[in-house]
């Protein structure tokens, strides 16, 4: 186990900790918003696992908390995530040369 830590570059570890801290702050704020809106913990966690873009999670919780229908929340999330399509198309050639790789690369781009 000790040899594992010797192979990790300090700058990589610093970057990973900084990223984890940022993701933790966003996750905590989403959890607080979901709890304040009365979203059951299982649904909040399920959305974190299944919904790829964090902005859609915030949107769904906010729309439902404001009295909007779940259908309006889902449609709003889809519209919000439509912005990822041009990003994915623009970056796909950088990620891979062939279509299966490009699709995977576009998918990874989302959050």
N, C-alpha and C positions, 0 to 999 in steps of 0.2 A: 504494500500500500504506500509506503514511503517513497518508493521509486516513481510512482505515478506523479506525485507532486513535484518532483525534480524535473520532469520533462515538460511541464507547463511553463510557457514563457510568461514573464511577469506582466508584460504589456497586454497579452491576451487575457490573462486573469483580471487585470484592471478593467479592460473593456467589458468582459463578461459580468463583472460585479456592477459596473455602471449601467449596463443594459438591464440586468436583473432588478436594480433599484428603480429604474424608470418603469419597467413593466409592473413592478410591485405597487407603485403609486397609482398607476392607471387601474390595476386590478382592485385595489382597495377602494378607489373612488367609485368604480362600477358596483362593487359589493355594497357600499354604503347607499348608493342611489337605489339599487334594487331592493335593499332591505327597507328603506324609507318608503318606497312605492308599494311595499307589501308583497313583493315577488317571493314565492317560496324558495328556500335555498336550493332545492333540487333543480328547479327550473333555471335559476341563475347560473348554477354550475353547468347544467346541460347546455345552456346557451354559450358558455365559455368554451365548451368542448366542440360544439357543432357549428357555431357561427364563426366564419373566418375573419371578418373584419370587426374590430372592437367598436368602431363608430356605429355599426348597425346594432350592436348590443345596447349601447347608450340610447340610440333612437327608439328601439322597440320598448325599452323600459319607460322612457319619457312619454311616448305616445299612449301607451296603455295606462300609465299613471294619470295622465291628463284626461282620461275618459275615452280615448280613441279606441276603435275596434282593433282586434288582433290582425285583421286583414289589412287595415290601413297601415299598421306597424310593419307588416311583412312587405307590403308594396313600397313603403318608404325606404325600408332597408335595401330592397332590390335596386331602387332608383339611386340611392346613395352609393351602393357598390358598383353601379354602372361606370363610375369614374375610373375603376380599375381596368376596364377593357382597353382603353387607349394606352395606359401605362404598360400593360402586359404585351400588347402588340408592338410597342416601341422597343421594349427590352428583350423580346423573344429572340431576336437574332444574336444578341449578346450572350444569351444563356446557352443556346444550342443551334446546330445547323439544320436538324430535321424536326418534323412536326411533333412527334411524341415528346421530345426534349423541350421544345418550345412551349407546349401545353403545360408541362410540369413547371417550367420556369415562370410562366405567367401566373400559375397557381401559387407558387412560392412568393411571388412579389406582393401578394395581398397583405399582409401584416407581417 
